[in-house]
Amino acid sequence: MTTPVPAGAAESAGPARQAARALRQEEIAGARIGARLRVLLIPIVMAAVLYWVPDDTVWLIEACLLVVLAMGAVQIALLSDRHFRPWYLHVAVAVEMGAVGLGMFGGHIFFDPPWPPHTILDGGVVVYFFFFLALVALDFSPWLVLWAGAVAAAIWSAGVLWIASLPESVAGIPPGATLDEALALLQHPHFVDLDVWAQDILAIGITTVAMAAVVLRARRLLARQIAAARERSNLARHFSPNMVDALARQDSPLAEVRRQEVAVMFVDVVGFTRLSERLGADGTIDLLRALHRRLERIVFEHRGTFDKFLGDGIMATFGTPEPRPDDAANALRAGLDVVEEAAVWNGERSRAGREPVRLSVGLHFGEAVLGDVGSTRRLEYAVLGDTVNVAARLEELTRALGVTLAASDALVGKAGLSDTGLVDAGDRSLRGRDGAIRVWTAAPRPDGGSGR
């Protein structure tokens, strides 16, 4: 199994696109939630305004709130992965904030209510900007939050400064004023307290920055989760699912070179060269994909690890990266399942008018060397040693013995399984190795079983 090492931005383009797409989807989902909350809450605000505002200005306020309601409905319709554009939300925020500001100050611009516009500043209506800031934060975009805060501060400042510029307005307390003079100004119906305005702008700014920071942190957490999910997905391509959690919890579980006992399984297609010649390029690829899917399922079901694909075969290990007491038993069960799966698969191929595929399986158990090998640009987690060589030679031996599976006595004895249907083939010599080892074999039954 291979572990690519990042070598530049080009190699990270795929993960970067995945992260960007996930963040985009979160922005769309958050914006959709905010739009739905607008549609849900604005009618409640409209009902309250009808109760609180007794004069004709109420209809301007209601019209402005209807604009906000309509913008929410439009966003719900447009917020999809296909139609979404980030500038939509910036325009929507500007329109909504503008409508809110017009609802606050427009009554005194277009109508002549009985009370002065200065009363707007005493009613605490600035809190509605904070309400919209909270909704914008759901859009999961720190830049949009900053934009919303800037628009809110600009609109509120424009309204306050417009009121302060009116001829009858008294803006601020002059320097050197006595306490009595200051109190008199504070009670003046046309007084505009610029210090309070400055505090409002400061509050909007602090809230905006804090919300943007929260959204930015949430985005970074999401990016980490995406990276972790991608890493787990990559691990799952090599390790059985029950091993992924153990690997994900450790910083560098594969870096240490060590010796330990493992079970090794080789699976190969007998006569693959001639078979591929008859099948052609497309047929060969289809065959290998079907074969690898079946072998992958069997290996993972028995807590094995894919070491590597070998073209028309595989090498799998049981007990890597961490050993288990039942590694030999899992390997033997996996090998027998491969024999059975081959018989079932060939039955399906026969019914479809296709020629059968003969598989050969070699299994051995013993000590091996485990660790990363390769260059700084590409690493491979390798399982090396005599145990691997013996398993490969046992897979070759199946051809001479006319069987589908050959397992060493070391593995069969360690597995401790009964009623496996294995046949004692006696001591056998292996190519390139001195001495002989005791071998057990299995072959599929005519009825498609494995002999177990």
C-alpha positions in Angstrom: 0.0 0.0 0.0 1.3 3.4 -0.9 1.4 6.7 1.1 1.8 9.7 -1.2 3.9 12.5 0.2 2.8 16.1 -0.8 5.3 17.6 -3.2 3.6 20.8 -4.2 0.5 22.7 -4.7 -0.5 20.8 -7.8 -0.7 17.6 -5.8 -3.1 19.2 -3.3 -5.4 20.7 -5.9 -7.9 17.9 -5.6 -8.3 18.1 -1.8 -8.3 21.9 -2.0 -11.2 21.7 -4.5 -13.0 19.3 -2.2 -12.6 21.6 0.8 -13.7 24.6 -1.2 -16.8 22.7 -2.4 -17.7 21.6 1.1 -17.3 25.2 2.4 -19.5 26.4 -0.5 -22.2 23.9 0.4 -22.0 25.1 4.0 -22.4 28.7 2.9 -25.4 27.8 0.8 -27.0 25.7 3.6 -26.4 28.5 6.1 -27.7 31.2 3.8 -30.8 29.0 3.2 -31.4 28.8 7.0 -31.0 32.6 7.4 -33.4 33.2 4.5 -36.0 30.8 6.0 -35.7 32.6 9.4 -36.3 35.9 7.7 -39.5 34.5 6.1 -40.5 33.1 9.4 -39.7 36.1 11.7 -40.4 39.1 9.5 -44.2 38.6 9.7 -44.0 38.6 13.5 -42.1 41.9 13.3 -44.7 43.3 10.9 -47.5 42.4 13.3 -45.6 44.1 16.2 -45.1 47.3 14.1 -48.8 47.5 13.4 -49.3 47.6 17.1 -46.5 50.0 18.0 -46.7 52.6 15.2 -50.1 54.4 15.2 -49.6 56.9 12.3 -49.3 56.7 8.5 -45.5 56.0 8.7 -46.5 52.4 9.6 -47.2 51.7 6.0 -43.7 52.7 4.9 -42.2 50.5 7.6 -44.5 47.6 6.6 -43.4 48.1 2.9 -39.7 48.0 3.9 -40.3 44.8 5.9 -42.0 43.3 2.9 -38.9 44.0 0.9 -36.8 42.1 3.4 -39.4 39.3 3.4 -39.3 39.2 -0.4 -35.5 39.1 -0.4 -35.7 36.1 1.9 -38.0 34.3 -0.5 -35.8 35.1 -3.5 -32.8 33.7 -1.7 -34.6 30.5 -0.9 -35.3 30.1 -4.6 -31.8 31.0 -5.8 -29.8 29.3 -3.1 -28.8 26.1 -4.8 -25.4 24.7 -5.9 -26.3 25.4 -9.5 -27.5 29.0 -9.2 -25.5 30.2 -6.1 -23.2 33.2 -6.6 -21.5 34.8 -3.6 -22.4 38.3 -4.8 -26.1 37.5 -4.5 -25.7 37.6 -0.8 -23.7 40.8 -0.7 -26.4 42.5 -2.8 -29.2 41.0 -0.6 -27.5 42.2 2.6 -27.2 45.8 1.1 -30.8 45.8 0.0 -32.1 44.4 3.3 -30.0 46.8 5.5 -31.1 49.7 3.2 -34.8 48.7 3.7 -34.3 48.5 7.4 -32.7 52.0 7.4 -35.4 53.4 5.2 -38.0 52.0 7.6 -36.3 53.7 10.5 -35.8 57.1 9.0 -38.0 57.3 6.0 -41.2 58.1 7.9 -39.7 61.5 8.8 -38.4 62.0 5.3 -41.6 61.4 3.4 -44.2 62.1 6.1 -44.8 64.7 8.8 -45.4 62.7 12.0 -46.4 64.6 15.1 -43.1 63.9 17.0 -39.6 65.0 15.9 -37.2 62.5 14.2 -34.9 62.7 17.2 -37.2 60.3 19.0 -35.9 57.6 16.7 -32.6 57.7 18.5 -34.2 57.2 21.8 -36.2 54.1 20.8 -33.3 51.6 20.6 -34.1 50.7 17.0 -30.4 50.2 16.4 -30.9 46.7 17.8 -32.5 45.6 14.6 -29.2 45.9 12.8 -27.8 43.4 15.4 -30.7 41.1 14.5 -29.7 41.1 10.9 -26.1 40.6 11.7 -27.0 37.4 13.6 -28.9 36.2 10.5 -26.0 37.0 8.2 -23.6 35.1 10.4 -25.5 31.9 9.5 -24.3 32.4 5.9 -20.9 31.0 7.1 -18.9 33.7 5.3 -16.7 36.0 7.5 -16.4 38.5 4.6 -20.2 38.7 4.3 -20.4 39.4 8.0 -17.9 42.2 7.8 -19.7 43.6 4.8 -23.0 43.5 6.7 -21.5 45.3 9.7 -20.0 48.0 7.5 -23.3 48.5 5.7 -25.2 48.7 9.0 -22.7 51.2 10.5 -22.9 53.3 7.4 -26.7 53.4 7.3 -27.1 54.1 11.0 -24.4 56.8 10.8 -26.1 58.4 7.8 -29.5 58.5 9.6 -28.0 59.9 12.8 -26.0 62.5 11.0 -29.0 63.5 8.9 -31.0 64.1 12.1 -28.1 66.0 13.6 -27.9 68.3 10.5 -31.5 69.4 10.8 -31.8 73.2 11.7 -33.6 72.6 15.0 -31.2 69.9 16.1 -28.8 70.3 19.1 -25.8 68.0 18.4 -23.7 67.1 21.4 -22.9 68.8 24.6 -20.5 71.7 24.1 -17.2 71.7 26.0 -17.3 73.6 29.3 -21.0 73.1 29.8 -22.1 73.0 33.4 -24.0 70.1 34.9 -27.3 71.9 34.8 -26.7 72.9 31.1 -25.8 69.4 30.2 -28.9 68.0 31.9 -31.0 70.6 30.1 -29.6 69.6 26.8 -30.2 65.9 27.4 -33.9 66.7 28.0 -34.1 68.9 24.9 -36.6 67.2 22.4 -34.2 68.0 19.5 -31.0 66.9 21.2 -28.7 64.4 19.4 -26.1 62.7 21.6 -23.2 62.1 19.3 -21.4 60.2 22.0 -24.2 57.6 22.1 -23.9 57.4 18.3 -20.2 56.7 18.5 -20.9 54.0 21.1 -23.5 52.4 18.7 -21.0 52.3 15.9 -18.4 50.9 18.2 -20.8 48.2 19.4 -21.7 47.3 15.8 -18.0 47.1 14.9 -17.1 44.9 17.8 -20.0 42.6 17.3 -19.2 42.4 13.6 -15.6 41.5 14.1 -16.5 39.0 16.8 -19.1 37.3 14.6 -16.7 37.2 11.7 -14.0 35.6 13.9 -16.5 33.0 15.1 -17.5 32.2 11.5 -13.9 32.0 10.4 -13.1 29.6 13.3 -16.1 27.5 12.3 -14.8 27.3 8.7 -11.4 26.3 9.9 -12.9 23.5 12.0 -14.9 22.4 9.1 -11.8 22.3 6.9 -10.0 20.2 9.5 -13.0 17.8 9.6 -12.9 17.6 5.8 -9.2 16.8 5.9 -9.7 14.2 8.6 -12.6 12.6 6.6 -10.4 12.5 3.5 -7.5 10.9 5.4 -9.9 8.3 6.9 -11.2 7.6 3.4 -7.7 7.1 2.1 -7.0 4.8 5.0 -10.1 2.8 4.3 -8.8 2.0 0.8 -5.9 0.1 2.4 -7.2 -1.1 5.7 -10.3 -2.8 6.9 -12.8 -0.4 8.5 -12.1 -1.7 12.0 -8.5 -0.7 11.6 -9.1 2.9 10.3 -10.0 4.2 13.8 -6.8 2.8 15.3 -4.7 4.4 12.6 -6.5 7.7 12.7 -5.8 8.0 16.5 -2.0 7.7 16.1 0.4 10.3 14.6 2.8 7.9 12.7 1.9 4.3 13.3 3.6 3.1 10.1 6.9 4.9 10.4 8.6 2.6 12.9 10.4 -0.4 11.3 9.8 -3.5 13.3 9.5 -7.3 13.2 6.3 -9.1 14.0 4.3 -12.2 13.1 1.8 -11.7 10.3 -0.2 -13.8 7.9 0.3 -13.2 4.2 -2.1 -14.1 1.4 -1.3 -14.0 -2.4 -4.1 -14.3 -4.9 -3.5 -14.6 -8.6 -5.4 -15.4 -11.9 -4.0 -18.5 -13.5 -3.3 -18.1 -17.2 -4.1 -14.4 -17.1 -1.9 -13.6 -20.2 -3.9 -15.8 -22.6 -7.2 -14.9 -20.9 -6.6 -11.2 -21.4 -5.6 -11.8 -25.0 -9.0 -13.4 -25.6 -10.9 -10.8 -23.7 -9.3 -7.7 -25.2 -8.5 -4.5 -23.4 -12.1 -3.6 -22.2 -12.9 -7.1 -21.2 -9.7 -7.4 -19.3 -10.3 -4.2 -17.3 -13.9 -5.3 -16.5 -12.6 -8.6 -15.3 -10.0 -7.1 -13.1 -12.4 -4.6 -11.6 -14.9 -7.4 -10.8 -12.1 -9.5 -9.3 -10.7 -6.7 -7.1 -14.1 -5.8 -5.8 -14.6 -9.3 -4.7 -11.2 -9.7 -3.2 -11.4 -6.4 -1.4 -14.7 -7.3 0.3 -13.3 -10.6 1.5 -10.1 -9.2 2.8 -11.8 -6.4 4.7 -14.5 -8.7 6.1 -11.7 -10.7 7.7 -9.9 -7.7 9.1 -7.1 -7.9 6.6 -5.1 -5.1 4.9 -4.5 -4.7 1.2 -0.8 -4.5 0.8 -0.9 -4.0 -3.0 -2.6 -4.8 -6.2 -0.4 -7.0 -8.4 -2.1 -6.5 -11.8 -4.1 -9.7 -12.0 -3.8 -10.5 -8.3 -3.3 -9.0 -4.8 -1.1 -9.3 -1.8 -3.0 -9.0 1.5 -1.7 -9.1 5.1 -3.4 -10.0 8.3 -1.9 -8.5 11.5 -0.7 -5.2 10.0 -0.1 -2.6 11.2 -1.0 -4.1 14.6 -1.1 -7.9 15.3 -4.2 -9.7 16.6 -4.5 -13.1 18.2 -6.7 -14.4 15.3 -4.7 -13.1 12.4 -3.9 -16.6 11.1 -7.5 -17.7 11.5 -8.7 -14.6 9.6 -6.3 -15.2 6.8 -7.3 -18.8 6.4 -11.0 -17.9 6.4 -10.3 -15.2 3.8 -8.5 -17.7 1.6 -11.3 -20.3 1.8 -13.8 -17.5 1.0 -11.7 -16.6 -2.0 -12.0 -20.3 -3.2 -15.7 -20.2 -2.6 -16.2 -16.8 -4.2 -14.3 -18.0 -7.3 -16.7 -21.0 -7.6 -19.7 -18.8 -7.3 -18.3 -16.2 -9.7 -17.5 -18.8 -12.3 -21.0 -20.1 -12.0 -22.3 -16.6 -12.8 -19.9 -16.3 -15.7 -20.9 -19.7 -17.1 -24.6 -18.8 -17.1 -23.7 -15.5 -18.9 -21.8 -17.5 -21.5 -18.3 -16.4 -20.4 -15.3 -18.6 -19.8 -14.3 -19.4 -16.2 -11.6 -17.6 -14.2 -9.2 -19.8 -12.2 -7.8 -18.3 -9.1 -4.8 -19.5 -7.0 -4.3 -18.7 -3.3 -1.1 -18.9 -1.2 -1.1 -18.5 2.6 1.7 -18.4 5.1 2.2 -17.2 8.7 5.5 -16.1 10.2 7.8 -13.2 11.2 8.2 -10.3 8.7 9.7 -6.8 8.6 7.3 -3.9 8.5 8.0 -0.3 7.8 8.0 2.6 5.3 10.3 2.4 2.3 10.7 4.6 -0.6 11.8 8.2 -1.3 10.9 11.5 0.2 8.3 12.0 -2.5 6.6 8.7 -2.3 6.5 6.2 0.5 5.3 2.6 0.6 4.4 0.7 3.7 6.2 -2.6 3.0 5.9 -6.1 4.5 9.1 -7.9 3.7 10.9 -11.2 4.5 10.8 -14.9 4.1 7.2 -15.1 5.2 6.2 -13.1 2.2 8.3 -15.1 -0.2 6.9 -18.4 1.1 3.3 -17.2 0.6 4.2 -16.2 -3.0 5.8 -19.6 -3.6 2.8 -21.4 -2.2 0.5 -19.5 -4.6 2.8 -20.7 -7.5 2.7 -24.3 -6.1 -1.1 -24.5 -6.6 -0.5 -24.9 -10.3 1.7 -27.9 -9.9 -0.7 -29.5 -7.4 -3.8 -28.7 -9.4 -5.5 -27.0 -6.5 -6.9 -23.5 -5.8 -5.4 -22.9 -2.4 -2.1 -23.9 -0.7 -1.5 -23.0 2.9 1.5 -23.7 5.1 1.3 -25.9 8.1 2.5 -22.9 10.1 -0.6 -20.9 9.2 -3.0 -23.9 9.5 -1.6 -24.8 12.9 -1.7 -21.2 14.2 -5.3 -20.8 12.9 -6.5 -23.7 15.0 -9.7 -24.1 12.9 -11.5 -27.3 12.6 -13.6 -28.7 9.7 -11.9 -26.5 7.1 -11.9 -29.3 4.5 -8.2 -28.8 3.9 -6.2 -31.8 2.6 -2.7 -32.6 3.8 -0.4 -32.5 0.8 2.7 -33.5 2.7 6.1 -31.8 2.6 6.8 -29.8 -0.5 9.8 -28.0 -1.8 9.4 -24.4 -2.9 11.2 -22.7 -5.7 14.3 -20.8 -4.6 14.1 -22.0 -1.0 16.1 -24.7 0.7 14.2 -27.4 2.6 10.6 -28.4 2.4 7.5 -27.3 4.3 4.3 -29.1 5.0 1.4 -27.9 2.8 -2.4 -28.1 3.1 -4.5 -27.6 0.0 -8.1 -26.9 -1.0 -10.0 -26.9 -4.2 -13.6 -25.9 -5.1 -16.3 -28.6 -5.2 -18.3 -29.1 -8.4 -21.4 -27.7 -6.6 -19.6 -24.4 -6.0 -18.7 -24.8 -2.4 -15.2 -24.6 -0.9 -15.1 -28.0 0.8 -15.6 -26.5 4.3 
